[in-house]
Amino acid sequence: MSYDVAADDARRDRRALVVVLVVLVLLVGGLYAGGYALTSDRLPQGSRVGGVRVGGLSPAAARRKIARETAARAARPLVVQVADRTFRLSPADLGLEVDVPGSVAQVPVGRSFDPREMWEAFVGSTDVPLRSVAVGDALERRLDRIADQVDDPVVEGDVRFEGGRAVAVYPQVGHLLDRGAAALAVEAAFPSDGDPVRLSLVDTPPQVSSTEVSRAMRAFANPAMSGAVTYRFGRGLGVVVRPEDFGPALSTTAVAGRLRPRLDGDRLWRRFRVVDSVYRGGAYDGSLSFRVEDRVLRKGQVASYLRDRVVRGFLAVVRRPQGRRVVEIPVTRVTR
């Protein structure tokens, strides 16, 4: 029997290869297990939160370090500039606080079986900003007070009735602080790095145009204030209301950019006290009835009905020319 040297060498080579492979597996497995254990609860090396080095720390330790090292910055006043006005704001008065847990939570941490994430945990670098939180509504209330000082309010197109005449109010663009955008800008600038926070005023156009004001003056306001309106009731009773009398009851209201006339009926009716007194109380017994136009009403109902007719009649004739601004409301006593 001959000895096969070549076959024996091949067997030895295979055994050596197996040994090498086993050693490599054990080595890689050890490194893998060690990496898994070491990255279990640590922030990646090179991590920063708001400029504070927290790499290699546990989340709890990182939170303590950030709270300690950002305390002075968090108390630093914020300087806010709006146009040519400057305001110094205390973070405590604004309810602004550093969200330490939320800031640390931005950095990935925890066990991972992915070798790439293990490697990143050892050599990676993460730099995230501090997060802030606004407690309560103190920031919004402070911005409201600032807006009161810097806003140039919009002037809406309108028509006013003053001193017996119509006065046109032409619109002007307003310049207002955008409170929502301002709140976001202030929160983003906290904690302050010393640079001022610049807030802008935004143009706010009026809803009613100059053209619409001119139209309302021509179509309603000027004709309405051009003369008196005469009312004629039963029994020779008459009332004349002049522009200076009914002007305080007139106004306009904007509807989809258009000015519509508006009449305060109660205020106009105050000019008809004599009519109200005749048909509400006085000489006639309350059981009597009256014919008002085509309706028969008990005495207690007459004044209320007349008020409504006074208002409707006014709107019907007030734009007419002189001589045709008359409202006839016939009232007669019903005899038994």
Contacts in CASP RR format, 6 or more apart in sequence:
PFRMAT RR
TARGET T0000
AUTHOR 0000-0000-0000
METHOD contacts of the structure
MODEL  1
MSYDVAADDARRDRRALVVVLVVLVLLVGGLYAGGYALTSDRLPQGSRVG
GVRVGGLSPAAARRKIARETAARAARPLVVQVADRTFRLSPADLGLEVDV
PGSVAQVPVGRSFDPREMWEAFVGSTDVPLRSVAVGDALERRLDRIADQV
DDPVVEGDVRFEGGRAVAVYPQVGHLLDRGAAALAVEAAFPSDGDPVRLS
LVDTPPQVSSTEVSRAMRAFANPAMSGAVTYRFGRGLGVVVRPEDFGPAL
STTAVAGRLRPRLDGDRLWRRFRVVDSVYRGGAYDGSLSFRVEDRVLRKG
QVASYLRDRVVRGFLAVVRRPQGRRVVEIPVTRVTR
32 115 0 8 1.000
32 118 0 8 1.000
35 118 0 8 1.000
35 121 0 8 1.000
35 122 0 8 1.000
36 111 0 8 1.000
36 112 0 8 1.000
36 113 0 8 1.000
36 118 0 8 1.000
38 121 0 8 1.000
38 122 0 8 1.000
39 110 0 8 1.000
39 111 0 8 1.000
39 112 0 8 1.000
39 117 0 8 1.000
39 118 0 8 1.000
39 121 0 8 1.000
39 122 0 8 1.000
40 110 0 8 1.000
40 111 0 8 1.000
41 58 0 8 1.000
41 59 0 8 1.000
41 109 0 8 1.000
41 110 0 8 1.000
42 55 0 8 1.000
42 56 0 8 1.000
42 57 0 8 1.000
42 58 0 8 1.000
42 109 0 8 1.000
42 110 0 8 1.000
42 121 0 8 1.000
43 54 0 8 1.000
43 55 0 8 1.000
43 56 0 8 1.000
43 57 0 8 1.000
43 58 0 8 1.000
43 59 0 8 1.000
43 62 0 8 1.000
43 104 0 8 1.000
43 107 0 8 1.000
43 109 0 8 1.000
43 126 0 8 1.000
44 55 0 8 1.000
44 56 0 8 1.000
44 107 0 8 1.000
44 108 0 8 1.000
44 109 0 8 1.000
44 120 0 8 1.000
44 121 0 8 1.000
44 122 0 8 1.000
44 124 0 8 1.000
44 125 0 8 1.000
44 126 0 8 1.000
45 55 0 8 1.000
45 56 0 8 1.000
45 121 0 8 1.000
45 122 0 8 1.000
45 123 0 8 1.000
45 124 0 8 1.000
45 125 0 8 1.000
46 53 0 8 1.000
46 55 0 8 1.000
46 56 0 8 1.000
46 124 0 8 1.000
46 125 0 8 1.000
46 126 0 8 1.000
47 53 0 8 1.000
47 54 0 8 1.000
47 55 0 8 1.000
47 56 0 8 1.000
47 107 0 8 1.000
47 124 0 8 1.000
47 125 0 8 1.000
47 126 0 8 1.000
47 127 0 8 1.000
48 54 0 8 1.000
48 55 0 8 1.000
48 125 0 8 1.000
48 126 0 8 1.000
48 127 0 8 1.000
48 128 0 8 1.000
49 62 0 8 1.000
49 66 0 8 1.000
49 103 0 8 1.000
49 104 0 8 1.000
49 106 0 8 1.000
49 107 0 8 1.000
49 128 0 8 1.000
49 129 0 8 1.000
49 130 0 8 1.000
50 66 0 8 1.000
50 70 0 8 1.000
50 103 0 8 1.000
50 127 0 8 1.000
50 128 0 8 1.000
50 129 0 8 1.000
50 130 0 8 1.000
51 127 0 8 1.000
52 65 0 8 1.000
52 66 0 8 1.000
52 69 0 8 1.000
52 70 0 8 1.000
54 61 0 8 1.000
54 62 0 8 1.000
54 65 0 8 1.000
54 66 0 8 1.000
54 104 0 8 1.000
54 107 0 8 1.000
55 62 0 8 1.000
57 65 0 8 1.000
59 104 0 8 1.000
59 105 0 8 1.000
59 109 0 8 1.000
62 104 0 8 1.000
62 107 0 8 1.000
63 100 0 8 1.000
63 101 0 8 1.000
63 104 0 8 1.000
66 98 0 8 1.000
66 100 0 8 1.000
66 103 0 8 1.000
66 104 0 8 1.000
66 130 0 8 1.000
67 98 0 8 1.000
67 100 0 8 1.000
70 98 0 8 1.000
70 130 0 8 1.000
70 191 0 8 1.000
73 191 0 8 1.000
73 192 0 8 1.000
73 193 0 8 1.000
74 91 0 8 1.000
74 96 0 8 1.000
74 97 0 8 1.000
74 98 0 8 1.000
74 190 0 8 1.000
74 191 0 8 1.000
75 91 0 8 1.000
75 92 0 8 1.000
76 91 0 8 1.000
76 191 0 8 1.000
76 192 0 8 1.000
76 194 0 8 1.000
77 88 0 8 1.000
77 89 0 8 1.000
77 90 0 8 1.000
77 91 0 8 1.000
77 192 0 8 1.000
78 88 0 8 1.000
78 89 0 8 1.000
78 91 0 8 1.000
78 94 0 8 1.000
78 186 0 8 1.000
78 189 0 8 1.000
78 190 0 8 1.000
78 192 0 8 1.000
78 197 0 8 1.000
79 86 0 8 1.000
79 87 0 8 1.000
79 88 0 8 1.000
79 89 0 8 1.000
79 192 0 8 1.000
79 194 0 8 1.000
79 195 0 8 1.000
79 196 0 8 1.000
79 197 0 8 1.000
80 86 0 8 1.000
80 87 0 8 1.000
80 88 0 8 1.000
80 89 0 8 1.000
80 146 0 8 1.000
80 186 0 8 1.000
80 196 0 8 1.000
80 197 0 8 1.000
80 199 0 8 1.000
81 87 0 8 1.000
81 196 0 8 1.000
81 197 0 8 1.000
81 198 0 8 1.000
81 199 0 8 1.000
82 146 0 8 1.000
82 150 0 8 1.000
82 177 0 8 1.000
82 198 0 8 1.000
82 199 0 8 1.000
82 200 0 8 1.000
82 201 0 8 1.000
83 150 0 8 1.000
83 201 0 8 1.000
85 146 0 8 1.000
85 149 0 8 1.000
85 150 0 8 1.000
86 196 0 8 1.000
87 146 0 8 1.000
89 142 0 8 1.000
89 186 0 8 1.000
91 97 0 8 1.000
91 190 0 8 1.000
91 191 0 8 1.000
91 192 0 8 1.000
93 138 0 8 1.000
93 142 0 8 1.000
94 134 0 8 1.000
94 138 0 8 1.000
94 139 0 8 1.000
94 142 0 8 1.000
94 186 0 8 1.000
95 134 0 8 1.000
95 135 0 8 1.000
95 136 0 8 1.000
95 138 0 8 1.000
95 139 0 8 1.000
96 132 0 8 1.000
96 133 0 8 1.000
96 134 0 8 1.000
96 135 0 8 1.000
96 139 0 8 1.000
96 186 0 8 1.000
96 187 0 8 1.000
96 190 0 8 1.000
97 132 0 8 1.000
97 133 0 8 1.000
97 135 0 8 1.000
98 130 0 8 1.000
98 131 0 8 1.000
98 132 0 8 1.000
98 133 0 8 1.000
98 190 0 8 1.000
98 191 0 8 1.000
99 130 0 8 1.000
99 131 0 8 1.000
99 132 0 8 1.000
99 133 0 8 1.000
102 131 0 8 1.000
103 128 0 8 1.000
103 129 0 8 1.000
103 130 0 8 1.000
103 131 0 8 1.000
106 128 0 8 1.000
106 131 0 8 1.000
107 126 0 8 1.000
107 128 0 8 1.000
108 117 0 8 1.000
108 126 0 8 1.000
112 118 0 8 1.000
112 121 0 8 1.000
130 191 0 8 1.000
132 187 0 8 1.000
132 190 0 8 1.000
132 191 0 8 1.000
134 183 0 8 1.000
134 187 0 8 1.000
139 183 0 8 1.000
139 186 0 8 1.000
139 187 0 8 1.000
140 179 0 8 1.000
140 183 0 8 1.000
143 177 0 8 1.000
143 179 0 8 1.000
143 180 0 8 1.000
143 182 0 8 1.000
143 183 0 8 1.000
143 186 0 8 1.000
144 179 0 8 1.000
146 177 0 8 1.000
146 182 0 8 1.000
147 176 0 8 1.000
147 177 0 8 1.000
147 179 0 8 1.000
150 177 0 8 1.000
150 201 0 8 1.000
151 174 0 8 1.000
151 175 0 8 1.000
151 176 0 8 1.000
151 177 0 8 1.000
151 201 0 8 1.000
152 174 0 8 1.000
152 175 0 8 1.000
152 176 0 8 1.000
152 201 0 8 1.000
153 174 0 8 1.000
153 176 0 8 1.000
154 171 0 8 1.000
154 172 0 8 1.000
154 173 0 8 1.000
154 174 0 8 1.000
154 176 0 8 1.000
154 204 0 8 1.000
154 205 0 8 1.000
154 206 0 8 1.000
155 169 0 8 1.000
155 170 0 8 1.000
155 171 0 8 1.000
155 172 0 8 1.000
155 174 0 8 1.000
155 206 0 8 1.000
156 169 0 8 1.000
156 171 0 8 1.000
156 206 0 8 1.000
156 207 0 8 1.000
156 208 0 8 1.000
156 254 0 8 1.000
157 169 0 8 1.000
157 170 0 8 1.000
157 171 0 8 1.000
157 206 0 8 1.000
157 208 0 8 1.000
157 209 0 8 1.000
157 210 0 8 1.000
157 212 0 8 1.000
157 213 0 8 1.000
157 254 0 8 1.000
157 259 0 8 1.000
158 169 0 8 1.000
158 208 0 8 1.000
158 213 0 8 1.000
158 252 0 8 1.000
158 254 0 8 1.000
158 259 0 8 1.000
159 166 0 8 1.000
159 167 0 8 1.000
159 168 0 8 1.000
159 169 0 8 1.000
159 213 0 8 1.000
159 216 0 8 1.000
159 217 0 8 1.000
159 220 0 8 1.000
159 221 0 8 1.000
159 251 0 8 1.000
159 252 0 8 1.000
159 259 0 8 1.000
160 166 0 8 1.000
160 167 0 8 1.000
160 169 0 8 1.000
160 251 0 8 1.000
161 167 0 8 1.000
161 221 0 8 1.000
161 224 0 8 1.000
161 225 0 8 1.000
161 243 0 8 1.000
161 247 0 8 1.000
161 248 0 8 1.000
161 250 0 8 1.000
161 251 0 8 1.000
163 243 0 8 1.000
163 244 0 8 1.000
163 247 0 8 1.000
164 225 0 8 1.000
164 242 0 8 1.000
164 243 0 8 1.000
164 244 0 8 1.000
164 247 0 8 1.000
165 225 0 8 1.000
165 243 0 8 1.000
166 217 0 8 1.000
166 221 0 8 1.000
166 222 0 8 1.000
166 224 0 8 1.000
166 225 0 8 1.000
168 213 0 8 1.000
168 214 0 8 1.000
168 217 0 8 1.000
168 221 0 8 1.000
169 213 0 8 1.000
170 210 0 8 1.000
170 213 0 8 1.000
171 206 0 8 1.000
171 208 0 8 1.000
171 209 0 8 1.000
171 210 0 8 1.000
171 213 0 8 1.000
172 206 0 8 1.000
173 203 0 8 1.000
173 204 0 8 1.000
173 205 0 8 1.000
173 206 0 8 1.000
174 203 0 8 1.000
174 204 0 8 1.000
174 205 0 8 1.000
174 206 0 8 1.000
175 201 0 8 1.000
175 202 0 8 1.000
175 203 0 8 1.000
175 204 0 8 1.000
176 201 0 8 1.000
176 202 0 8 1.000
176 204 0 8 1.000
177 199 0 8 1.000
177 201 0 8 1.000
177 202 0 8 1.000
178 199 0 8 1.000
178 200 0 8 1.000
178 202 0 8 1.000
181 199 0 8 1.000
181 200 0 8 1.000
182 199 0 8 1.000
185 197 0 8 1.000
185 199 0 8 1.000
186 197 0 8 1.000
189 195 0 8 1.000
189 197 0 8 1.000
207 254 0 8 1.000
207 257 0 8 1.000
208 254 0 8 1.000
208 257 0 8 1.000
208 258 0 8 1.000
208 259 0 8 1.000
209 257 0 8 1.000
212 257 0 8 1.000
212 258 0 8 1.000
212 259 0 8 1.000
213 259 0 8 1.000
215 259 0 8 1.000
216 252 0 8 1.000
216 259 0 8 1.000
219 319 0 8 1.000
220 252 0 8 1.000
220 261 0 8 1.000
220 319 0 8 1.000
221 252 0 8 1.000
223 318 0 8 1.000
223 319 0 8 1.000
223 320 0 8 1.000
223 321 0 8 1.000
224 243 0 8 1.000
224 250 0 8 1.000
224 261 0 8 1.000
224 318 0 8 1.000
224 319 0 8 1.000
225 243 0 8 1.000
225 247 0 8 1.000
226 243 0 8 1.000
226 321 0 8 1.000
226 322 0 8 1.000
227 242 0 8 1.000
227 243 0 8 1.000
227 322 0 8 1.000
227 325 0 8 1.000
228 240 0 8 1.000
228 241 0 8 1.000
228 242 0 8 1.000
228 243 0 8 1.000
228 325 0 8 1.000
229 240 0 8 1.000
229 241 0 8 1.000
229 246 0 8 1.000
229 314 0 8 1.000
229 317 0 8 1.000
229 318 0 8 1.000
229 325 0 8 1.000
229 326 0 8 1.000
229 327 0 8 1.000
230 238 0 8 1.000
230 239 0 8 1.000
230 240 0 8 1.000
230 325 0 8 1.000
230 326 0 8 1.000
230 327 0 8 1.000
231 238 0 8 1.000
231 239 0 8 1.000
231 240 0 8 1.000
231 241 0 8 1.000
231 272 0 8 1.000
231 275 0 8 1.000
231 310 0 8 1.000
231 326 0 8 1.000
231 327 0 8 1.000
231 329 0 8 1.000
232 238 0 8 1.000
232 326 0 8 1.000
232 327 0 8 1.000
232 328 0 8 1.000
232 329 0 8 1.000
233 239 0 8 1.000
233 275 0 8 1.000
233 306 0 8 1.000
233 329 0 8 1.000
233 330 0 8 1.000
233 331 0 8 1.000
234 329 0 8 1.000
234 330 0 8 1.000
234 331 0 8 1.000
234 332 0 8 1.000
235 278 0 8 1.000
235 331 0 8 1.000
237 274 0 8 1.000
237 275 0 8 1.000
237 278 0 8 1.000
237 331 0 8 1.000
238 275 0 8 1.000
239 271 0 8 1.000
239 272 0 8 1.000
239 274 0 8 1.000
239 275 0 8 1.000
241 268 0 8 1.000
241 271 0 8 1.000
241 314 0 8 1.000
245 271 0 8 1.000
246 268 0 8 1.000
246 271 0 8 1.000
246 314 0 8 1.000
246 318 0 8 1.000
248 264 0 8 1.000
248 267 0 8 1.000
249 263 0 8 1.000
249 264 0 8 1.000
249 265 0 8 1.000
249 267 0 8 1.000
249 268 0 8 1.000
250 261 0 8 1.000
250 262 0 8 1.000
250 263 0 8 1.000
250 264 0 8 1.000
251 261 0 8 1.000
251 262 0 8 1.000
251 264 0 8 1.000
252 259 0 8 1.000
252 260 0 8 1.000
252 261 0 8 1.000
252 262 0 8 1.000
253 259 0 8 1.000
253 260 0 8 1.000
253 262 0 8 1.000
254 260 0 8 1.000
261 315 0 8 1.000
263 311 0 8 1.000
263 314 0 8 1.000
263 315 0 8 1.000
265 307 0 8 1.000
265 310 0 8 1.000
265 311 0 8 1.000
268 310 0 8 1.000
268 311 0 8 1.000
268 314 0 8 1.000
269 276 0 8 1.000
269 307 0 8 1.000
269 310 0 8 1.000
269 311 0 8 1.000
272 306 0 8 1.000
272 307 0 8 1.000
272 310 0 8 1.000
275 303 0 8 1.000
275 306 0 8 1.000
275 310 0 8 1.000
276 303 0 8 1.000
276 306 0 8 1.000
276 307 0 8 1.000
279 290 0 8 1.000
279 299 0 8 1.000
279 300 0 8 1.000
279 302 0 8 1.000
279 303 0 8 1.000
279 306 0 8 1.000
279 331 0 8 1.000
280 299 0 8 1.000
280 300 0 8 1.000
280 302 0 8 1.000
280 303 0 8 1.000
281 299 0 8 1.000
284 299 0 8 1.000
284 333 0 8 1.000
285 299 0 8 1.000
286 298 0 8 1.000
286 299 0 8 1.000
286 300 0 8 1.000
287 298 0 8 1.000
287 299 0 8 1.000
288 298 0 8 1.000
288 299 0 8 1.000
288 333 0 8 1.000
288 334 0 8 1.000
289 296 0 8 1.000
289 297 0 8 1.000
289 298 0 8 1.000
289 299 0 8 1.000
289 333 0 8 1.000
289 334 0 8 1.000
290 296 0 8 1.000
290 297 0 8 1.000
290 299 0 8 1.000
290 302 0 8 1.000
290 331 0 8 1.000
290 332 0 8 1.000
290 333 0 8 1.000
290 334 0 8 1.000
291 297 0 8 1.000
291 330 0 8 1.000
291 331 0 8 1.000
291 332 0 8 1.000
291 333 0 8 1.000
291 334 0 8 1.000
292 302 0 8 1.000
292 305 0 8 1.000
292 306 0 8 1.000
292 309 0 8 1.000
292 329 0 8 1.000
292 330 0 8 1.000
292 331 0 8 1.000
293 309 0 8 1.000
293 329 0 8 1.000
293 330 0 8 1.000
295 305 0 8 1.000
296 334 0 8 1.000
297 305 0 8 1.000
302 331 0 8 1.000
306 329 0 8 1.000
306 331 0 8 1.000
309 327 0 8 1.000
309 329 0 8 1.000
310 327 0 8 1.000
310 329 0 8 1.000
313 327 0 8 1.000
314 327 0 8 1.000
316 327 0 8 1.000
317 324 0 8 1.000
317 325 0 8 1.000
317 326 0 8 1.000
317 327 0 8 1.000
318 325 0 8 1.000
END
